[in-house]
Amino acid sequence: MLKTDFSGNRVLGFDLLRSFAILCVVLDHGNRLLPDYVARYLRPLVFDGVTFFFVLSGFLIGSIFIKSFAEGSLNKKNLFSFWLKRWLRTLPAYLVVLSALVVLSFVNGKGPGAGSIIRLYTFTQNLYYPQPVTFFPEAWSLSVEEWFYLLFPVSIFFLINATKLSFRYSLVLIAMLVIVLITINRISLYSYLQPLTIDEWDTHLRKEVFTRLDSIMFGVIAAYIRYYHPGFWRLKVFISFLAGLTFIFFTRYATGNDFGLFNSVFSFTASSFGVMLLLPLLETVRYSDTKLNKAITFIALISYSMYLLNLSVIQIAFLEKIDLTFIPKIGVLLKYVLYWFLTIFLSYALYSFVELPFMRLRNKLPK
């Protein structure tokens, strides 16, 4: 059995946030396997884990980006090096899972059209239009992240060269501009669509690239504050954490289930801002060698693979084809337990055999 490498340098607080986010995602998707009278008691426990991932990703990648270029030069060579390292981290596991799903779908005689396949391979399936939900629907968030990796550095590069602004001010200006423009876009979409159902709200407002890039930018702004204003970053971290929880819980529980202006436009802003406020305190929580901490870090390490596998591969392609109703009373429970077991087991395998080797290759690249 492969051994997972636990590093004493890990930030346990970030692993906790990442683990919580993926468990929310898997729990939410798992409700499809349960009777509604059971699932309705689990739904209130689920938060929007993807927003947690977006903000944390923006913070971590933003921190790497700032450390790489704040005191150096941002040129084409360095940009390609940055992209190569990002792609070695995100693309291999994604391409393995996507390709396996494509092959499996054609074997079953239900393959998607060539256009849909090309869009999924190029992350263009939901740029400014809804992604079809019939094939690999969870890929929507990966598209948002990949376009962030591509567009954010390019925007800063061109702004610096066009205006001669410093890297520091170019970065924060682009991040703020994206937040403003994406919010305006959501307002425009809301005014045009006036969503009446959760599906309309979900596909048009929650799951398009140009309606969600702002969530990642809140993480970038956090990275900017941490690097350039470390004293402010460490100021009153407990109050910041409590304020963040207030934003998150208010957005989740106090705004109702309507699809009005707040839930369609500003709920994404509020929840992302809330997650951003959690980060200063979470950064102070460091890893220690306990069983609980190892469990948290283990889930965090395999969280990307868990996201890729739990719905389309494990649930839709496999478990939904299995009929356990012939087992009285416990057939549904067995399928649900199997869902969680396979998600963790296969995610560990994907992490160990695909993610980890490419991360090791990435670490060998020149700084």
N, C-alpha and C positions, 0 to 999 in steps of 0.2 A: 504493500500500500504506500502511495506517495505521501510524503510528509509536507505539511504546509509550513512555510517559513514565517514564523512570528518574529517581528522585529521590535526590540525595545524602544526604537525611535518613533514608533507609530503614535499618532494622536488618537487616543481612545475615544475622545469626544466626537471626532469626525466619523470614526468607525461606528459609533453608536447611532449617529444621525443617518449614516448610509444603511445600516442594518434595519433601523426603524422604517426607512423609506421602502426598502425592498420587501419587507414583511407586510407592509400595507398593500403594496402592489399584488403580491402573491395571495394575500387574504382576500382582496377584492376580486381578483380573477377566480379564485376558488369558490366564490359564492355561486358561480354558474353550475357547480356540481351539486349544490345543496337544494333541498326543497325551500320554497320561498318562506315558509313559516319558520325555518331555521335561519336562513340568510338575512332576514330582516332584523334579527337581533345582532348580527355581526356587522352590518353596514355602518351603524353609528360609530364603530370602533376604527373605521378606516379613514385615514387622511389621504390627501393627494400626494402620494409618495414621489411622483415625478417632479413636482415643484421642489421638493427637498433635494432631489438629485440635480436639478437645474442650477439652483443657487450654490450648492456645494461644488459642483463642477466649475461654475464660473469663478468661484473663489480660488480653487486649487489651480486651475489652468491660468487664471489671471495672475496668481502669485508667481507661477513658473515664468510666465511671459514677462512680468515686471522684472524679476530677478535676472532674466536673460538679456533684457534690452535696456533697462534703466540706465546702466552705466556703460553700455556698449553701443554698437551700431545696428540699426534695423535696416538690413539690406536684403536683396533677393536671395542670396545664398543662405542667410540666417533664417529667412522665412521658410524656405524649403526644408531646412533642417528641423525647424519647429514642426512643420506639417508631417514630415516623415515620422518623427517620434510620436506624434498624436495618432497617426494612422496605424502604426505598429501596435499601439495600445488598443484601438477600437475596431479596426477593420477585420483582422483575421477571424475572431470568433463570430462576428456578424456575418461575414461571407460564408463561413462554414455552415451556420444555421440556415441562412437564406438559401444557399445552394441545396442543402439537404431537403428543405421544404419544397423547393421547385421540383427536384427530382421525384420526391414522394407524391406530389400533386399530379404529375404527369403519369406516374405509375398507376395511380388511382383513377386516371382518366378525367381529372378535374383541374387541369393545369390552368393558371391564369394566362391572359393574353400577353403577347410579346411586349406590348407597350407598358403594361403593368410591371412586368419583370425588369425591363430596362430602367423604369423609374425607381424601383426599389434598389437596384444596384447603384444608381447614381444619386440617391437620396433626393429625388425630385418628385416624390409621390404626393407631397402635401405642402408645396412651397407657399402657394396662396390660394389653394383650393383643397377640398376635403380629400383625405386618403380613403380609397375603398376599404371597407372594413371586413371584406370576405377573405383576405389573404394577408397573413403576417401583420395584423392591425397594430400591434404594439410598436412597430418600427417607426411610428410617427415621431416619437420623442428622440430617437437616434438621429433622424433627419434634422431636427432642430439643433442638436448638439454639433453635428458635422458642419452645418452651415455657419454656426458660430465660429468653429475652428477656422473656417475659410475666410469669412467676411470680416471678422473683427480685426485680425492682423493686417489685412489688405487695406481696410479703411484707415487705420492708424498710419500705415506706410504712406499712403497717398496724401493724407492730411499733412503729415510732417514735410513731405517734399513739395507740396503745393503752397503751404503757408509759412514754413520754417518754424512752426510751433515746436516746443520741446516735446519729447516723448511723454513726459508726465502729463502735460496739459492736453495733449492730443488724446491720450488714453481716456481720461475722465470725460473729456468733451464728447468723444464718440459714444461712450457708455451712456451718458445722460441723453444724448441725442436719440439713441436707439430706444431708450425707455419712453421718451416723449412720442416719437414717431409710431412705435408699436401701439401705444395707448390710443393715439389718434386713429390708427387703423382699426382697432377694436371698436371704438366709438362709431366709426363710419360703417363697419360691418353690422353692428348692432342696430343702427338706425335703418339700414337697408333691409336686414333680415327679420328683425323683431321676432327672435326665436320663441317658439311656443312649446317645444318638446325638448327633453334632455338630449335626444340624438342630434337635433339641430344645433343646440348649444355646444355639445361635445365636439362635433366634427368641424364646425365652422369657426368657433371661437377658442376652443381649448387645444385643438390638435393641428393647427397650421403653423408653419415655420414663422410667418410674418405676423402671427398673433401671440407668439410665445417667446421670442428672442429676448424680450425685456427681463424675463425671470432670471436668465443667465447673467444679465448685466448687473443685477443687484449683487451677485456674487463677485463680479469684477470690481464693483465700487467698494465692496468690503475689502478686497485684496489691496486696492489703492489706499484706503484709509490705514490698513495695517502697515503698509510699507512706508508711506510718506508721513503718517501722523500716528506713530506707535503709542504716544502718550494718550491720545484721545481714544485709541483702540482699546486700551486697557482700563479706561476710566469707567467705573461703575458697571462692571460686567454683569453683576447679579441683576441690577435694575434693567439693563439691556435685555438680559435673558427673559425676565418676567414680562417685559413689554413685548418681546417677540412671541412668547406663548399667548399673550392676550390677543395679538393680531391673528395668530393662527387659529385659536379657538373661536374667536369672534367670527372669522370668515367661515369656519366649518360649521358652527352650531347656531349662531345668532342671526343669520341672514336669511333663513328660510330656504325653500326649494324653488322659488320663482326664478324666472329668467329675465329679470329686469336689468336696469342699467348697472347696478352695483355688481350683481353676480356675473353679468356678461362682460363687464369691462374692468371694474376696479377690484374685484375679488382676487384676481391674479396678481395685481400690484400689492394688495394688502398682505396676502399670504407669502409672497416672495420677500417683501420687506420684513415680515415677521421672522422668516427663516434666517435672513441676513443678521438680524439682531441676536440670534442664538449663538452665532459663531465665536464671538470673543470669549465667552465663558467656556464653550465646548473645547476651544483650543488649549485651555489650561488643563484639561483632563487627559493625562498621559497613561500609556499602557503599563500595566503591571502584570506579573505572571500569576494570574488566578484562573480558575476554570471558567468563571463567568466572563472574564475579559477575553479569554481565548475563544469562547463561543461567539461573543460579539464580533471579534476581529475575523473569525472564520466566515461568518455570514457576510461581513463587509467585503472580504476578499473575493468571494464567489458571487457577489450581488449582481455584477454585470451579466454573468452567465445565467443566473437565476432569472433575470429580466428577459433574456433572449429565449429561454427554454420553457418557462412555466406555462404559457398560454398556448401558443400555436403548435409547439412540438408535443409537449407532455399532455396537455388537456385536449386540444382539438384533434390533433393527428393520431393520438393514441387512446386516451381514456374515454373519449366520447364514442369510440368504436367498440368499447367493451360493455357488455350487458351483465351486470351483477344483480339484477332485480330478482333472479331466481333464488338468491340467498335471502331468506325472510328477514326483515327488519334491519339487518346490518349491511346489506349490499351497498347502500349509499355511503355509509360510514367507511366501509372498506375502500371504496373508490376515492374518497376524500383523503384518507390516511395515505393511500398509495400516491396520490397527487403530491403531497408534501414530501414523502420519501423520495420519489423519483426526481422532484425538483432539486432537492439538496444533493442527492447522489450524482445525478447526471451533470449538475452544475459544477460540482467538484471535479468531475472528470474533464469537462470542457475547460475549466480553469487550468487544471494541471497539464493537460496535453496540448492545449492551443494557446490560451492566454499567457501562461507563465513562460513558455519557450520564447515567444515573441517579445515579452517584456525583458527577458534576459538579453536577447539580441539588441533591443533598443538601448539597454544600459551600456552596451559595448560601443555605441556610436560616440564620435567625438563630442565633447561638451560644446 
